[in-house]
Amino acid sequence: MKWRVILEPDLETGDWAVWCPELPGCVSAGETKQEALENIREAIELYLEPEPIELSTGAIACEVTIE
């Protein structure tokens, strides 16, 4: 799956900030563009990783696919 990311230079440090507009709060950074892109890939994977949930009696957990 492809995600749009925005790279922005930090004029004070020379580093790169990167964020994903479709995933609120999913941000990262790196000293180079390449490092920032590698870091945001990991951040997106962690953002999308499901957290364990406790179900009440009778509840059913299912998955759906979005293309």
C-alpha positions as CSV (number, residue, x, y, z in Angstrom):
1,M,0.0,0.0,0.0
2,K,1.3,3.5,-0.8
3,W,1.1,6.4,1.5
4,R,1.8,10.1,0.8
5,V,4.4,11.7,3.0
6,I,5.6,15.3,3.3
7,L,9.3,16.0,3.7
8,E,10.2,19.4,5.2
9,P,13.7,20.8,5.9
10,D,14.4,22.1,9.3
11,L,16.3,25.3,8.5
12,E,17.9,25.4,12.0
13,T,19.3,21.9,12.2
14,G,19.5,20.9,8.6
15,D,17.5,17.7,9.4
16,W,14.3,16.6,7.6
17,A,10.9,16.3,9.2
18,V,8.4,13.9,7.6
19,W,4.8,13.3,8.2
20,C,1.9,11.4,6.7
21,P,-1.2,13.5,6.1
22,E,-3.6,10.6,6.1
23,L,-2.4,9.3,9.5
24,P,-2.8,12.0,12.2
25,G,0.2,12.1,14.5
26,C,2.3,9.8,12.4
27,V,5.6,11.8,12.1
28,S,9.3,11.2,12.1
29,A,12.6,12.8,11.1
30,G,16.1,12.1,9.9
31,E,19.4,13.7,9.2
32,T,19.0,13.0,5.5
33,K,16.0,12.7,3.2
34,Q,16.7,8.9,2.9
35,E,16.9,8.4,6.6
36,A,13.7,10.4,7.1
37,L,11.9,8.2,4.6
38,E,13.2,5.0,6.2
39,N,12.0,6.3,9.6
40,I,8.5,7.3,8.4
41,R,8.1,3.8,6.8
42,E,8.7,2.3,10.3
43,A,6.4,4.9,11.9
44,I,3.6,4.0,9.5
45,E,4.0,0.3,10.1
46,L,3.8,0.9,13.9
47,Y,0.9,3.2,13.5
48,L,-1.1,0.6,11.6
49,E,-0.2,-2.3,13.8
50,P,-3.3,-3.4,15.6
51,E,-3.3,-3.3,19.4
52,P,-4.7,-6.2,21.3
53,I,-8.3,-5.7,22.5
54,E,-10.5,-7.4,25.0
55,L,-13.9,-8.4,23.7
56,S,-17.0,-8.5,25.7
57,T,-19.0,-11.8,25.8
58,G,-20.6,-12.5,22.4
59,A,-18.5,-9.9,20.5
60,I,-16.7,-11.1,17.4
61,A,-13.5,-9.6,15.9
62,C,-13.3,-9.5,12.1
63,E,-11.0,-7.9,9.5
64,V,-12.0,-6.1,6.3
65,T,-9.8,-5.3,3.3
66,I,-9.8,-1.9,1.8
67,E,-8.3,-1.5,-1.7
